[in-house]
Amino acid sequence: MPHIQLPEGLTGITSAFAFRPETAKPMRALAEVLLLGPSSLTSGEREMIATFVSARNDCHFCQASHRAAAAHHLSGDYDLVDAVCTDYHSAPVSGKLKALLTIAGGVQQSGRNVTTEHIVQARKEGATDLEIHDTVLIAAAFCMYNRYVDGLATFTPVDPRQYDEMGARMAAQGYTAGSADAAAR
């Protein structure tokens, strides 16, 4: 049961967004830019970073919904997304993504845990300054989104099919106002 009176019938972050639409608009816009906007990282890679951070923060709603979005960007490859969350060092992803996940993991714990060595390794693996920037911002934003969802104790579905449907809509329609409402129902 949510800690405050959130709109009924909406799951996760969407109920919090509906409660306070004026804060929802910039939060949705940020997710849209970070996860679907122009980038040399694929949307699947960026969604995996969001999923990875959400899993580490133990935010089931965000982890499950972004896991599904990542999988839909990756031709339905849930196994790859799960491998990244389980042990990204041995997951079949690029060295660059592994280095960026190390940075994301540092941000998730504390921004000060990102070291010069992490940045050097990411650059050695071919990461650009923009990719490093966006990785840090995705990780920081998802710490906020995770705490927003869990701090209000929003309704979290348990049926994996609901998350698959959310992920498909998020991958196809994005995160801005109309699409985000539909994505989290």
Residue frames as a rotation matrix with the C-alpha (Angstrom) as fourth column:
MET 1
0.584 0.812 0.000 0.00
0.812 -0.584 0.000 0.00
0.000 0.000 -1.000 0.00
PRO 2
-0.029 -0.603 0.797 1.41
0.516 -0.692 -0.505 3.41
0.856 0.397 0.332 -0.98
HIS 3
-0.593 -0.326 -0.736 2.54
0.805 -0.264 -0.531 5.73
-0.021 -0.908 0.419 1.80
ILE 4
-0.729 0.422 -0.540 0.39
-0.277 -0.902 -0.330 8.56
-0.626 -0.091 0.774 0.40
GLN 5
0.232 0.913 0.337 -2.89
0.172 0.302 -0.938 8.61
-0.957 0.275 -0.086 -1.53
LEU 6
-0.790 -0.515 -0.334 -1.73
-0.289 -0.168 0.942 7.93
-0.541 0.841 -0.016 -5.08
PRO 7
-0.032 0.804 -0.594 -4.14
-0.995 -0.085 -0.061 7.53
-0.099 0.589 0.802 -8.00
GLU 8
0.027 0.129 0.991 -5.52
-0.278 0.954 -0.116 4.00
-0.960 -0.273 0.062 -8.13
GLY 9
0.839 0.371 0.399 -5.08
0.177 0.508 -0.843 1.77
-0.515 0.778 0.360 -11.14
LEU 10
0.733 -0.672 -0.107 -1.60
-0.442 -0.352 -0.825 3.04
0.517 0.652 -0.555 -11.99
THR 11
0.825 -0.481 -0.297 1.59
0.563 0.748 0.351 1.15
0.053 -0.457 0.888 -11.27
GLY 12
0.040 -0.992 -0.117 5.01
0.996 0.030 0.082 2.24
-0.077 -0.120 0.990 -10.13
ILE 13
-0.758 -0.520 -0.393 6.30
0.506 -0.850 0.147 5.61
-0.411 -0.087 0.908 -11.12
THR 14
-0.657 0.556 0.509 3.22
0.353 -0.370 0.859 6.41
0.666 0.744 0.047 -13.21
SER 15
0.379 0.813 -0.441 1.10
0.817 -0.069 0.573 6.73
0.436 -0.577 -0.690 -10.09
ALA 16
-0.011 -0.469 -0.883 3.60
0.760 -0.578 0.297 9.18
-0.649 -0.668 0.363 -8.60
PHE 17
-0.919 -0.294 0.262 3.74
0.391 -0.610 0.689 11.08
-0.043 0.736 0.676 -11.90
ALA 18
-0.217 0.926 0.309 -0.06
0.560 -0.141 0.817 11.32
0.800 0.350 -0.488 -11.94
PHE 19
0.360 0.302 -0.883 -0.02
0.929 -0.203 0.309 12.63
-0.086 -0.931 -0.354 -8.36
ARG 20
0.328 -0.361 -0.873 2.32
0.128 -0.899 0.420 15.50
-0.936 -0.249 -0.248 -9.29
PRO 21
0.697 0.042 0.716 2.26
0.688 0.244 -0.683 16.08
-0.204 0.969 0.141 -13.08
GLU 22
0.939 -0.339 0.063 4.35
-0.303 -0.898 -0.318 19.25
0.165 0.279 -0.946 -12.89
THR 23
0.140 -0.928 0.344 7.33
-0.766 0.119 0.632 17.25
-0.628 -0.352 -0.694 -11.62
ALA 24
0.369 0.075 0.926 6.56
0.276 0.943 -0.186 14.32
-0.887 0.324 0.327 -13.92
LYS 25
0.993 0.119 -0.007 7.10
0.030 -0.306 -0.951 16.33
-0.115 0.944 -0.308 -17.09
PRO 26
0.419 -0.897 -0.140 10.84
-0.890 -0.376 -0.257 17.04
0.178 0.232 -0.956 -16.61
MET 27
-0.128 -0.461 0.878 11.47
-0.597 0.743 0.303 13.57
-0.792 -0.486 -0.370 -15.16
ARG 28
0.599 0.410 0.687 9.87
0.297 0.683 -0.667 11.96
-0.743 0.604 0.288 -18.22
ALA 29
0.947 -0.260 -0.188 11.76
-0.299 -0.506 -0.809 14.27
0.115 0.823 -0.557 -20.55
LEU 30
0.102 -0.956 0.276 15.05
-0.957 -0.018 0.291 13.32
-0.273 -0.294 -0.916 -18.87
ALA 31
-0.017 -0.055 0.998 14.33
-0.093 0.994 0.053 9.61
-0.995 -0.092 -0.022 -19.29
GLU 32
0.884 0.407 0.230 13.39
0.200 0.114 -0.973 10.19
-0.422 0.906 0.020 -22.94
VAL 33
0.695 -0.683 -0.226 16.68
-0.691 -0.546 -0.474 11.97
0.201 0.485 -0.851 -23.71
LEU 34
-0.089 -0.832 0.548 18.87
-0.912 0.289 0.291 9.58
-0.400 -0.474 -0.785 -21.73
LEU 35
-0.216 0.042 0.976 17.34
-0.106 0.992 -0.066 6.30
-0.971 -0.118 -0.210 -22.88
LEU 36
0.351 0.472 0.809 16.00
0.711 0.427 -0.558 7.04
-0.609 0.771 -0.186 -26.36
GLY 37
0.806 -0.042 -0.591 17.59
-0.268 -0.915 -0.301 10.27
-0.528 0.400 -0.749 -27.55
PRO 38
0.786 -0.565 -0.253 20.45
-0.218 0.130 -0.967 10.47
0.579 0.815 -0.021 -30.04
SER 39
0.503 -0.665 0.552 23.50
-0.680 0.089 0.727 8.62
-0.533 -0.742 -0.407 -28.73
SER 40
-0.125 -0.620 -0.775 26.33
-0.863 0.454 -0.224 6.43
0.490 0.641 -0.591 -29.90
LEU 41
-0.923 0.004 0.385 25.15
-0.226 0.804 -0.550 3.93
-0.312 -0.594 -0.741 -27.25
THR 42
-0.647 0.742 -0.174 22.14
0.121 0.326 0.937 1.94
0.753 0.586 -0.301 -28.36
SER 43
0.030 0.756 0.653 18.86
-0.825 -0.351 0.444 2.27
0.565 -0.552 0.613 -26.50
GLY 44
0.736 0.199 -0.647 19.33
0.058 0.934 0.353 -1.36
0.675 -0.297 0.675 -25.47
GLU 45
-0.242 -0.905 -0.350 22.70
0.627 0.129 -0.768 -0.55
0.740 -0.405 0.537 -23.90
ARG 46
-0.693 0.006 0.721 21.32
-0.370 -0.861 -0.348 2.49
0.619 -0.508 0.599 -22.10
GLU 47
0.427 0.892 0.146 18.32
-0.681 0.211 0.701 0.51
0.595 -0.399 0.698 -20.85
MET 48
0.451 -0.343 -0.824 20.72
0.469 0.876 -0.108 -2.16
0.759 -0.338 0.557 -19.57
ILE 49
-0.701 -0.685 0.198 22.56
0.228 -0.479 -0.847 0.51
0.675 -0.549 0.493 -17.58
ALA 50
-0.296 0.690 0.661 19.22
-0.806 -0.551 0.214 1.65
0.512 -0.469 0.720 -16.09
THR 51
0.676 0.552 -0.489 18.28
-0.278 0.805 0.524 -1.96
0.683 -0.218 0.698 -15.32
PHE 52
-0.026 -0.817 -0.577 21.67
0.536 0.475 -0.698 -2.68
0.844 -0.328 0.426 -13.77
VAL 53
-0.817 -0.259 0.515 21.43
-0.200 -0.710 -0.675 0.33
0.541 -0.655 0.528 -11.43
SER 54
0.047 0.933 0.356 17.80
-0.874 -0.134 0.466 -0.44
0.483 -0.333 0.810 -10.55
ALA 55
0.580 0.091 -0.810 18.69
0.106 0.977 0.185 -4.06
0.808 -0.193 0.557 -9.74
ARG 56
-0.450 -0.836 -0.315 21.53
0.518 0.043 -0.854 -2.91
0.727 -0.547 0.414 -7.49
ASN 57
-0.784 0.246 0.570 19.12
-0.517 -0.767 -0.380 -0.52
0.344 -0.592 0.729 -5.77
ASP 58
-0.898 0.439 -0.041 16.66
0.416 0.813 -0.407 -3.40
-0.145 -0.382 -0.913 -5.31
CYS 59
-0.424 0.783 -0.455 13.87
-0.599 -0.619 -0.508 -1.44
-0.679 0.057 0.732 -7.02
HIS 60
-0.488 0.230 0.842 11.78
0.407 0.913 -0.013 -4.23
-0.772 0.336 -0.540 -8.46
PHE 61
0.590 0.806 -0.049 9.44
0.336 -0.300 -0.893 -2.01
-0.734 0.510 -0.448 -10.48
CYS 62
0.576 -0.415 -0.705 12.20
-0.700 -0.695 -0.163 -0.11
-0.423 0.587 -0.691 -12.29
GLN 63
-0.521 -0.804 0.288 14.42
-0.552 0.575 0.604 -3.16
-0.651 0.155 -0.743 -12.66
ALA 64
-0.323 0.455 0.830 11.63
0.469 0.839 -0.277 -5.28
-0.822 0.299 -0.485 -14.15
SER 65
0.736 0.667 -0.120 10.18
0.242 -0.424 -0.873 -2.62
-0.633 0.613 -0.473 -16.44
HIS 66
0.480 -0.616 -0.625 13.55
-0.807 -0.589 -0.039 -1.45
-0.344 0.523 -0.780 -17.80
ARG 67
-0.517 -0.537 0.667 14.75
-0.244 0.839 0.486 -5.05
-0.820 0.089 -0.565 -18.09
ALA 68
0.160 0.687 0.708 11.79
0.630 0.481 -0.609 -5.60
-0.760 0.544 -0.356 -20.39
ALA 69
0.870 0.121 -0.477 12.46
-0.215 -0.779 -0.589 -2.37
-0.443 0.615 -0.652 -22.33
ALA 70
-0.094 -0.979 -0.183 16.11
-0.804 -0.034 0.593 -3.38
-0.587 0.203 -0.784 -22.79
ALA 71
-0.472 -0.046 0.880 15.10
0.195 0.968 0.155 -6.84
-0.860 0.245 -0.448 -23.96
HIS 72
0.576 0.759 0.303 12.66
0.502 -0.036 -0.864 -5.34
-0.645 0.650 -0.402 -26.48
HIS 73
0.671 -0.443 -0.594 15.43
-0.651 -0.735 -0.188 -3.13
-0.354 0.513 -0.782 -27.85
LEU 74
-0.430 -0.900 0.065 17.61
-0.817 0.419 0.395 -6.27
-0.383 0.117 -0.916 -28.08
SER 75
-0.325 0.383 -0.865 15.21
-0.698 0.520 0.493 -8.43
0.639 0.763 0.098 -30.11
GLY 76
0.671 0.741 0.001 13.71
-0.511 0.461 0.725 -10.00
0.537 -0.487 0.689 -26.98
ASP 77
0.040 -0.769 -0.638 17.04
0.189 0.633 -0.751 -11.07
0.981 -0.090 0.170 -25.47
TYR 78
0.813 0.322 0.485 16.15
-0.415 -0.266 0.870 -11.22
0.409 -0.909 -0.083 -21.77
ASP 79
0.793 -0.545 -0.272 19.06
0.608 0.738 0.293 -13.61
0.041 -0.398 0.916 -21.19
LEU 80
-0.101 -0.859 0.501 21.58
0.676 -0.429 -0.599 -10.92
0.730 0.278 0.624 -22.16
VAL 81
0.153 0.234 0.960 19.98
-0.412 -0.868 0.277 -8.35
0.898 -0.438 -0.036 -19.85
ASP 82
0.967 0.240 0.084 19.91
-0.185 0.439 0.879 -10.89
0.174 -0.866 0.469 -17.02
ALA 83
0.476 -0.866 -0.155 23.56
0.824 0.501 -0.267 -11.78
0.308 -0.001 0.951 -17.64
VAL 84
-0.179 -0.508 0.842 24.51
0.168 -0.859 -0.483 -8.11
0.969 0.055 0.239 -17.29
CYS 85
0.402 0.420 0.813 22.66
-0.675 -0.464 0.573 -7.84
0.618 -0.780 0.097 -13.97
THR 86
0.988 -0.014 -0.152 24.01
0.099 0.816 0.569 -11.13
0.117 -0.578 0.808 -12.65
ASP 87
0.293 -0.950 -0.106 27.69
0.416 0.027 0.909 -10.67
-0.861 -0.310 0.403 -13.56
TYR 88
0.932 0.165 -0.324 28.42
-0.171 -0.587 -0.791 -8.03
-0.321 0.792 -0.519 -16.14
HIS 89
0.052 -0.991 -0.119 32.13
-0.790 -0.114 0.602 -8.90
-0.610 0.063 -0.790 -16.15
SER 90
-0.744 -0.321 0.586 31.34
0.005 0.875 0.485 -12.26
-0.668 0.363 -0.650 -17.76
ALA 91
0.365 0.930 0.036 28.29
0.137 -0.015 -0.990 -11.13
-0.921 0.366 -0.133 -19.76
PRO 92
-0.218 -0.434 0.874 28.62
0.902 0.253 0.350 -11.28
-0.373 0.865 0.336 -23.55
VAL 93
0.916 0.399 -0.032 28.75
0.366 -0.868 -0.334 -7.49
-0.161 0.295 -0.942 -24.00
SER 94
0.521 -0.737 0.430 31.48
0.279 -0.328 -0.902 -5.20
0.806 0.590 0.035 -25.28
GLY 95
-0.256 -0.735 -0.628 34.44
0.933 -0.018 -0.359 -4.17
0.253 -0.678 0.690 -23.18
LYS 96
-0.791 0.014 0.612 33.19
0.006 -1.000 0.030 -0.61
0.612 0.027 0.790 -23.50
LEU 97
0.246 0.952 0.179 29.80
-0.318 -0.095 0.943 -1.47
0.915 -0.289 0.279 -21.99
LYS 98
0.429 -0.165 -0.888 31.51
0.747 0.617 0.246 -3.39
0.508 -0.769 0.388 -19.17
ALA 99
-0.673 -0.733 -0.101 33.65
0.685 -0.565 -0.460 -0.34
0.280 -0.378 0.882 -18.40
LEU 100
-0.562 0.550 0.618 30.57
-0.343 -0.835 0.432 1.90
0.753 0.031 0.657 -18.46
LEU 101
0.518 0.742 -0.426 28.73
0.079 0.454 0.887 -0.50
0.852 -0.493 0.177 -16.14
THR 102
-0.138 -0.648 -0.749 31.66
0.933 0.168 -0.318 -0.25
0.332 -0.743 0.582 -13.72
ILE 103
-0.917 -0.150 0.368 31.16
0.088 -0.980 -0.181 3.52
0.388 -0.133 0.912 -13.75
ALA 104
-0.068 0.979 0.190 27.39
-0.395 -0.201 0.897 3.13
0.916 -0.014 0.400 -13.30
GLY 105
0.425 0.170 -0.889 27.98
0.587 0.695 0.414 0.81
0.689 -0.698 0.196 -10.36
GLY 106
-0.635 -0.698 -0.330 30.27
0.735 -0.414 -0.537 3.38
0.239 -0.583 0.776 -8.78
VAL 107
-0.733 0.441 0.519 27.66
-0.331 -0.897 0.294 6.10
0.595 0.044 0.803 -9.19
GLN 108
0.229 0.894 -0.384 24.98
-0.021 0.399 0.917 3.82
0.973 -0.202 0.110 -7.73
GLN 109
0.165 -0.250 -0.954 27.01
0.923 0.380 0.060 3.48
0.347 -0.891 0.294 -4.52
SER 110
0.507 -0.080 -0.858 28.29
0.367 -0.881 0.299 7.07
-0.780 -0.467 -0.417 -4.42
GLY 111
0.990 -0.110 0.091 29.41
0.036 -0.426 -0.904 9.39
0.138 0.898 -0.417 -7.16
ARG 112
0.455 -0.868 0.197 32.75
-0.881 -0.407 0.241 9.59
-0.129 -0.284 -0.950 -5.39
ASN 113
0.299 -0.313 0.902 33.26
-0.105 0.928 0.357 5.89
-0.949 -0.202 0.244 -6.09
VAL 114
0.928 -0.086 0.363 33.91
0.371 0.121 -0.921 6.68
0.035 0.989 0.144 -9.74
THR 115
0.375 -0.885 -0.276 37.67
0.255 -0.188 0.949 6.82
-0.891 -0.426 0.155 -10.05
THR 116
0.201 -0.451 -0.869 40.10
-0.838 -0.538 0.086 8.18
-0.507 0.712 -0.487 -12.58
GLU 117
-0.796 -0.523 0.305 41.03
-0.338 0.802 0.492 4.56
-0.502 0.289 -0.815 -13.30
HIS 118
-0.098 0.846 0.524 37.40
0.500 0.497 -0.709 3.79
-0.860 0.193 -0.472 -14.23
ILE 119
0.697 0.352 -0.625 37.38
-0.247 -0.700 -0.670 6.69
-0.673 0.621 -0.402 -16.68
VAL 120
-0.227 -0.870 -0.438 40.76
-0.866 -0.025 0.500 5.73
-0.446 0.492 -0.747 -18.16
GLN 121
-0.738 -0.019 0.674 39.54
0.096 0.987 0.132 2.14
-0.668 0.162 -0.727 -18.65
ALA 122
0.336 0.930 0.149 36.32
0.405 0.000 -0.914 3.32
-0.850 0.367 -0.377 -20.30
ARG 123
0.555 -0.203 -0.806 38.27
-0.659 -0.699 -0.278 5.53
-0.507 0.686 -0.522 -22.68
LYS 124
-0.579 -0.810 0.096 40.69
-0.627 0.517 0.583 2.67
-0.522 0.278 -0.807 -23.39
GLU 125
-0.518 0.477 0.710 37.66
0.465 0.854 -0.234 0.59
-0.718 0.209 -0.664 -24.37
GLY 126
-0.759 0.118 0.640 36.50
0.594 -0.277 0.755 3.33
0.266 0.954 0.140 -26.75
ALA 127
0.235 0.883 -0.406 34.00
0.960 -0.276 -0.043 5.26
-0.150 -0.380 -0.913 -24.61
THR 128
-0.249 -0.220 0.943 33.59
0.486 -0.871 -0.075 8.90
0.838 0.439 0.324 -25.51
ASP 129
-0.996 -0.094 0.003 33.19
0.052 -0.570 -0.820 11.73
0.079 -0.816 0.572 -23.03
LEU 130
-0.376 0.926 0.042 29.51
-0.851 -0.363 0.379 11.94
0.366 0.107 0.925 -23.99
GLU 131
0.174 0.415 -0.893 29.02
-0.080 0.910 0.407 8.22
0.981 0.000 0.192 -23.30
ILE 132
-0.632 -0.451 -0.630 30.75
0.602 0.225 -0.766 8.56
0.488 -0.863 0.129 -19.94
HIS 133
-0.910 0.339 0.239 28.65
-0.405 -0.851 -0.336 11.63
0.090 -0.402 0.911 -19.11
ASP 134
-0.081 0.970 -0.229 25.41
-0.798 0.075 0.598 9.92
0.597 0.231 0.768 -20.07
THR 135
-0.087 -0.018 -0.996 26.30
0.321 0.946 -0.045 6.76
0.943 -0.324 -0.076 -18.14
VAL 136
-0.916 -0.268 -0.297 26.88
0.367 -0.268 -0.891 8.81
0.159 -0.925 0.344 -15.00
LEU 137
-0.727 0.679 0.104 23.62
-0.687 -0.722 -0.081 10.70
0.020 -0.130 0.991 -15.54
ILE 138
0.019 0.720 -0.694 21.61
-0.419 0.635 0.648 7.52
0.908 0.279 0.314 -16.28
ALA 139
-0.356 -0.221 -0.908 22.95
0.598 0.693 -0.403 5.94
0.718 -0.686 -0.115 -13.09
ALA 140
-0.992 -0.025 -0.120 22.27
0.107 -0.647 -0.755 9.07
-0.059 -0.762 0.645 -11.02
ALA 141
-0.496 0.866 -0.062 18.80
-0.806 -0.434 0.402 9.54
0.322 0.249 0.914 -12.50
PHE 142
0.060 0.553 -0.831 17.87
-0.144 0.828 0.541 5.93
0.988 0.087 0.129 -11.86
CYS 143
-0.767 -0.250 -0.591 18.98
0.558 0.195 -0.806 6.21
0.317 -0.949 -0.010 -8.25
MET 144
-0.870 0.494 -0.009 16.46
-0.449 -0.798 -0.402 9.08
-0.206 -0.345 0.916 -8.03
TYR 145
-0.191 0.847 -0.496 13.72
-0.769 0.185 0.612 7.23
0.610 0.498 0.616 -9.94
ASN 146
-0.312 0.011 -0.950 14.27
0.278 0.957 -0.080 4.09
0.908 -0.289 -0.302 -7.84
ARG 147
-0.900 -0.085 -0.428 14.04
0.436 -0.163 -0.885 5.99
0.005 -0.983 0.183 -4.58
TYR 148
-0.701 0.710 -0.071 10.98
-0.713 -0.694 0.103 7.89
0.024 0.123 0.992 -5.82
VAL 149
-0.072 0.669 -0.740 9.14
-0.471 0.631 0.617 4.65
0.879 0.393 0.270 -6.65
ASP 150
-0.177 -0.062 -0.982 10.15
0.566 0.810 -0.153 2.78
0.805 -0.583 -0.108 -3.50
GLY 151
-0.967 -0.244 -0.072 10.08
0.204 -0.577 -0.791 5.80
0.151 -0.780 0.608 -1.17
LEU 152
-0.484 0.870 0.092 6.37
-0.872 -0.489 0.030 6.24
0.071 -0.066 0.995 -1.89
ALA 153
-0.715 0.166 0.679 5.76
-0.088 0.943 -0.322 2.47
-0.694 -0.290 -0.659 -1.83
THR 154
-0.235 0.620 -0.748 4.04
-0.957 -0.283 0.067 2.64
-0.170 0.732 0.660 -5.22
PHE 155
0.623 0.553 0.553 2.10
-0.426 0.833 -0.353 -0.38
-0.656 -0.016 0.755 -6.44
THR 156
-0.412 -0.826 -0.385 4.47
-0.870 0.232 0.434 -2.96
-0.269 0.514 -0.815 -7.93
PRO 157
0.644 0.673 -0.364 2.92
-0.755 0.635 -0.161 -5.71
0.122 0.379 0.917 -10.07
VAL 158
0.002 -0.634 0.774 4.23
-0.550 0.645 0.530 -9.24
-0.835 -0.427 -0.347 -9.67
ASP 159
0.678 0.344 0.650 3.15
0.293 0.684 -0.668 -10.69
-0.674 0.643 0.363 -13.03
PRO 160
-0.382 -0.923 -0.041 6.17
0.278 -0.158 0.947 -10.75
-0.881 0.351 0.317 -15.41
ARG 161
-0.217 0.361 0.907 3.80
0.976 0.098 0.194 -10.43
-0.018 0.927 -0.374 -18.38
GLN 162
0.824 0.515 -0.236 2.81
0.528 -0.849 -0.010 -6.95
-0.205 -0.116 -0.972 -17.19
TYR 163
0.270 -0.814 -0.514 6.44
-0.095 -0.554 0.827 -5.89
-0.958 -0.175 -0.227 -17.26
ASP 164
-0.537 -0.422 0.731 6.93
0.634 0.370 0.679 -7.40
-0.557 0.828 0.069 -20.71
GLU 165
0.317 0.743 0.589 3.98
0.939 -0.332 -0.086 -5.34
0.132 0.581 -0.803 -21.95
MET 166
0.829 -0.080 -0.553 5.35
0.159 -0.915 0.371 -2.21
-0.535 -0.396 -0.746 -20.25
GLY 167
-0.126 -0.991 -0.051 8.79
0.108 -0.065 0.992 -2.78
-0.986 0.119 0.115 -21.73
ALA 168
-0.328 0.083 0.941 7.39
0.921 0.252 0.298 -3.25
-0.212 0.964 -0.159 -25.22
ARG 169
0.709 0.658 0.256 5.47
0.692 -0.718 -0.072 0.03
0.137 0.228 -0.964 -24.96
MET 170
0.653 -0.530 -0.541 8.40
0.011 -0.707 0.707 1.91
-0.757 -0.467 -0.456 -23.44
ALA 171
-0.377 -0.846 0.376 10.73
0.404 0.215 0.889 0.68
-0.833 0.487 0.261 -26.20
ALA 172
-0.313 0.330 0.891 8.25
0.948 0.052 0.314 1.58
0.057 0.943 -0.329 -28.92
GLN 173
0.501 0.728 0.468 6.61
0.680 -0.665 0.308 4.73
0.536 0.164 -0.828 -27.54
GLY 174
-0.370 -0.770 0.519 9.13
0.227 -0.617 -0.754 6.29
0.901 -0.161 0.403 -25.18
TYR 175
-0.467 -0.029 -0.884 8.79
0.875 0.126 -0.467 8.13
0.125 -0.992 -0.033 -21.90
THR 176
-0.973 0.102 0.205 7.14
-0.109 -0.994 -0.026 11.45
0.201 -0.048 0.978 -22.60
ALA 177
-0.615 0.726 0.308 3.67
-0.696 -0.315 -0.646 12.35
-0.372 -0.611 0.699 -21.37
GLY 178
0.353 0.907 -0.228 1.12
-0.935 0.343 -0.087 10.21
0.000 0.244 0.970 -23.23
SER 179
0.230 -0.312 -0.922 3.40
-0.383 0.842 -0.380 7.26
0.895 0.440 0.074 -23.83
ALA 180
-0.807 -0.584 0.086 4.60
-0.289 0.263 -0.920 7.01
0.515 -0.768 -0.381 -20.23
ASP 181
-0.238 0.805 0.543 1.01
-0.930 -0.027 -0.368 6.84
-0.281 -0.592 0.755 -18.97
ALA 182
0.685 0.531 -0.498 0.33
-0.684 0.704 -0.189 3.87
0.250 0.471 0.846 -21.19
ALA 183
-0.039 -0.818 -0.574 3.70
-0.417 0.535 -0.734 2.27
0.908 0.211 -0.362 -20.52
ALA 184
-0.870 -0.433 0.236 3.24
-0.361 0.235 -0.902 1.82
0.335 -0.870 -0.361 -16.80
ARG 185
0.014 0.940 0.342 -0.31
-0.999 0.027 -0.033 0.58
-0.040 -0.341 0.939 -16.70
